[in-house]
Amino acid sequence: MPRPFRFGLQTHGPIEGMSWTDTAKYAEQQGYSSIMLPDHFHGQYGPMTALAAAAAVTTEIKVGALVFGNDYRHPVMLAKEMATLDHIAEGRVEFGLGAGWMRTDYDESGMPYDRPGVRIDRMIESLQIIKRCWQEGSFDFAGDHYQITGYDGLPLPYTPGGPPVIIGGGGPRMLGVAAEHADIVAITANLRAGAVGEDAIADSMPEAYDRKIARVKEVAGDRFDSMEINSLAMNTSITDDRDGALEFFAQIFNAPKEVVAQSPALIAGSVGEIVETLQERRDRWGFNYVVVQQNGGQGMEQFSEVIAALAGT
């Protein structure tokens, strides 16, 4: 049986004309399962404070980041912040963790931008530490990147064992890490270049997603059936002129319109066309957890019709 649909909203801050807390309440009213922030150093609200505020004024919607950049915080601190957020939200946290990818974050802050393999190794150690922080008792950890001595990670999360873990990946190694450790696997373009450019666009084509899902299935084995598979739509266009919208993106992607129409990075069409498209994508790739980006509130009212048609089915 396919996993039931649910939907998340990713936003960098408030919807235009609303406060942040009203934005969170509005997303909940529209039927979104989660409200998410990215984790970068410019052009967005700070995720820790914003997510805590969103949790405090809502009762059902889940809160989290897509995804926290591992290099930006020590794992002991991140574990404590997430456990605290989980208490504020009373168990409505989804914990997203990534190795860090955006080159400008590192350059502007003066952090060393290590090669991808080093950043991934460090993230794996960090996840081990965070999960151990969410268990009772003090512990030691001796890794290549972190050294922990006699630490007792209090408070324990509201959710026994900690919130569900989201790991996003686009390359074979990160997809393998996600398949091995995550509860929710977020399939993305490969961002090894450190920016969204031609490489990432080329890696957003349908055939690339076929390879990514095959990699997750290979590593996950029997775990795959218990996972949620997440996609992030970088652009959502609700329009009766689907062909016109796809023609625009076909030029950007330098690919035929019919191919671009299948890319999970894009959602375009009328409400009915989008419903059909998302069902086809779930059949092909297993995407049941679809996250869309907020763009000034445009189309949000109409997208709630998509949510009403598909959520829980």
C-alpha positions in Angstrom: 0.0 0.0 0.0 1.3 3.5 -0.8 2.2 5.8 2.2 -0.5 8.4 2.8 0.1 11.9 1.5 1.1 14.7 3.7 2.4 18.2 3.0 4.9 20.6 4.4 5.4 24.3 3.9 9.0 25.7 3.8 9.3 29.4 4.4 12.2 31.8 5.1 10.0 34.0 7.3 6.5 35.4 7.6 4.0 35.5 4.7 3.8 39.0 3.4 1.2 41.0 5.5 1.3 38.5 8.4 3.3 38.1 11.6 5.4 35.0 12.0 3.1 33.5 14.5 0.1 34.2 12.3 2.0 32.5 9.4 2.4 29.4 11.5 -1.3 29.3 12.5 -2.3 30.0 8.9 -0.2 27.0 7.7 -1.9 24.8 10.3 -5.4 26.0 9.2 -4.5 25.3 5.6 -3.9 21.7 6.4 -0.1 21.5 6.2 1.4 18.7 8.2 4.6 20.7 8.9 6.2 24.1 8.7 9.9 24.2 8.0 12.7 26.7 7.7 16.0 26.2 5.8 19.2 26.8 7.7 21.4 29.4 6.1 23.1 32.7 7.1 21.2 35.3 5.1 17.7 36.1 4.0 15.7 34.1 6.5 14.6 34.0 10.1 16.8 32.1 12.6 15.3 28.7 12.8 15.7 27.9 16.5 13.7 30.9 17.7 11.2 30.9 14.9 10.4 27.2 15.3 9.9 27.5 19.0 7.5 30.4 18.5 5.6 28.5 15.8 5.3 25.5 18.1 4.0 27.6 21.0 1.1 29.0 19.0 0.0 25.8 17.2 -1.4 22.5 18.4 -1.1 20.0 15.5 1.5 21.2 12.9 5.0 19.7 13.1 8.0 22.0 13.1 11.5 21.5 11.9 14.3 22.6 9.5 15.2 21.3 6.0 17.8 20.8 7.2 20.1 22.0 10.0 23.6 22.5 8.7 25.8 20.2 10.9 28.9 22.4 10.7 27.0 25.4 12.1 26.5 24.0 15.6 28.2 21.6 18.0 26.1 18.4 18.2 25.8 18.6 22.0 24.2 22.1 21.6 22.0 21.0 18.7 20.7 18.0 20.7 19.8 20.2 23.6 18.0 22.7 21.5 16.0 20.0 19.7 15.1 18.3 22.9 13.9 21.7 24.3 12.0 22.4 21.1 10.4 19.0 21.3 9.1 19.8 24.8 7.7 23.2 23.6 6.0 21.4 20.7 4.9 18.4 22.9 6.4 16.0 20.4 5.7 17.8 17.1 9.3 18.1 16.0 11.0 16.6 12.9 14.7 16.8 13.1 16.4 17.4 9.8 20.2 17.2 9.6 22.6 17.7 6.7 26.3 18.0 6.1 26.2 21.6 5.0 26.5 22.5 1.4 26.0 26.2 0.6 29.5 27.6 -0.2 28.5 31.2 0.7 27.6 30.3 4.2 31.1 29.1 4.8 32.8 31.9 2.9 30.9 34.7 4.5 31.3 33.3 8.1 34.9 32.3 7.7 34.4 28.6 8.3 36.6 26.2 6.4 34.7 24.5 3.5 36.0 21.0 3.8 35.6 18.6 0.9 32.2 16.8 0.9 33.5 13.5 2.3 34.9 15.2 5.4 31.7 17.1 6.0 29.6 13.9 5.6 31.9 12.0 8.0 31.5 14.8 10.6 27.7 14.8 10.2 27.6 11.0 10.8 29.5 11.4 14.0 27.3 14.3 15.0 24.1 12.2 14.5 25.6 9.5 16.6 26.2 12.0 19.4 22.8 13.6 19.1 21.0 10.3 19.3 23.1 9.3 22.3 22.3 12.6 24.0 18.6 11.7 23.7 19.2 8.6 25.8 19.5 8.4 29.6 22.9 8.6 31.3 26.3 10.1 30.7 28.5 8.9 27.9 31.9 9.3 26.2 32.5 9.5 22.4 35.8 9.4 20.7 35.7 10.2 17.0 37.8 11.9 14.4 35.9 15.1 14.7 34.3 15.2 18.1 35.4 14.2 21.6 32.7 13.9 24.3 33.6 13.0 27.9 31.2 12.2 30.6 28.3 14.2 29.1 24.7 13.7 30.2 22.4 15.1 27.5 19.6 16.7 29.4 16.8 17.5 29.0 15.7 14.3 27.3 13.3 14.9 24.4 9.6 14.9 24.9 9.5 12.1 22.3 11.1 8.9 23.8 14.4 8.4 21.9 14.0 11.7 20.1 12.1 13.2 17.2 12.0 11.4 13.8 15.1 12.2 11.8 15.1 13.7 8.3 18.3 13.4 6.2 18.4 14.9 2.7 20.6 13.6 0.0 21.3 13.9 -3.7 24.6 12.0 -4.2 25.1 8.3 -3.7 26.9 8.5 -0.4 24.4 10.9 1.3 21.5 8.9 0.0 23.1 5.8 1.5 23.5 7.6 4.9 19.9 8.7 4.8 18.7 5.2 3.9 20.7 3.8 6.8 19.9 6.3 9.5 16.8 8.4 8.6 13.1 8.0 9.4 12.3 10.4 6.5 14.5 10.5 3.4 14.5 13.8 1.6 15.6 13.3 -2.0 17.3 16.3 -3.5 19.6 17.3 -6.4 23.3 16.7 -5.8 24.6 20.0 -4.4 28.3 19.1 -4.3 29.0 22.3 -6.3 28.0 24.4 -3.3 25.4 26.3 -5.2 22.2 25.7 -7.2 23.5 25.9 -10.8 23.7 23.8 -13.9 24.8 20.6 -12.1 21.9 20.7 -9.7 19.4 21.5 -12.5 20.7 18.6 -14.5 20.4 16.3 -11.4 16.7 17.3 -11.0 15.6 15.4 -14.1 13.3 12.3 -13.7 15.9 9.8 -14.6 18.2 11.1 -11.9 15.4 10.5 -9.3 15.1 7.0 -10.6 18.7 6.4 -9.7 18.4 8.1 -6.3 15.4 6.0 -5.3 17.2 2.9 -6.4 20.1 3.8 -4.3 17.9 4.3 -1.2 16.2 1.0 -1.7 19.5 -0.8 -2.2 20.9 0.5 1.1 17.6 0.5 3.2 16.6 -3.0 2.4 13.7 -4.0 4.6 13.7 -0.5 6.2 12.4 1.1 3.1 8.8 0.1 3.7 8.8 1.9 7.0 10.3 5.2 5.7 8.7 8.3 4.4 10.1 9.6 1.2 10.2 13.4 0.9 10.5 15.8 -2.0 11.0 19.6 -1.9 9.4 21.5 -4.8 11.6 24.6 -5.5 8.7 26.2 -7.4 5.0 25.7 -7.3 2.8 27.3 -9.9 -1.0 26.9 -9.7 -2.3 27.9 -13.1 -4.7 26.9 -15.8 -1.9 27.5 -18.3 0.3 24.5 -17.4 2.0 24.4 -20.8 3.0 28.0 -20.5 4.5 27.5 -17.1 6.3 24.4 -18.2 7.6 26.1 -21.3 9.3 28.7 -19.0 11.0 26.1 -16.9 12.0 24.0 -19.9 14.1 26.9 -21.0 15.7 27.2 -17.6 16.3 23.5 -17.3 17.4 23.2 -21.0 15.2 20.1 -21.3 12.0 19.2 -23.2 8.8 20.4 -21.6 7.5 16.8 -21.2 10.6 15.9 -19.2 10.5 19.0 -17.0 6.9 18.2 -16.2 8.0 15.1 -14.4 10.7 16.7 -12.2 9.8 16.5 -8.5 11.6 19.9 -8.2 8.6 21.6 -9.9 4.8 21.6 -9.4 2.8 23.3 -12.1 -0.8 23.1 -13.3 -4.4 23.4 -12.1 -5.4 21.9 -8.9 -6.7 18.8 -10.7 -3.6 18.5 -12.7 -1.4 18.8 -9.7 -3.3 16.2 -7.8 -2.8 13.8 -10.7 0.9 14.6 -11.0 1.6 14.0 -7.3 -0.2 10.7 -7.5 1.9 9.7 -10.4 5.1 10.7 -8.6 4.1 8.7 -5.6 3.6 5.7 -7.8 6.9 6.1 -9.5 9.2 7.2 -6.6 7.2 6.8 -3.4 7.0 10.6 -2.6 4.3 10.8 0.0 5.7 13.8 1.9 5.7 16.8 -0.4 7.1 20.1 0.8 6.4 23.3 -1.1 8.1 26.7 -0.7 6.1 29.7 0.2 6.4 32.6 -2.2 4.8 35.6 -0.8 1.6 33.7 -0.1 0.8 33.3 -3.8 -1.2 30.3 -4.5 -1.4 29.1 -0.9 -5.1 29.3 -0.8 -5.4 27.2 -4.0 -2.7 24.7 -2.8 -4.9 24.0 0.2 -7.3 22.5 -2.3 -4.6 20.0 -3.3 -4.0 19.2 0.4 -7.7 18.7 0.9 -7.8 16.3 -2.0 -4.8 14.2 -1.1 -3.8 14.5 2.5 -4.2 11.2 4.3 -5.0 9.2 1.1 
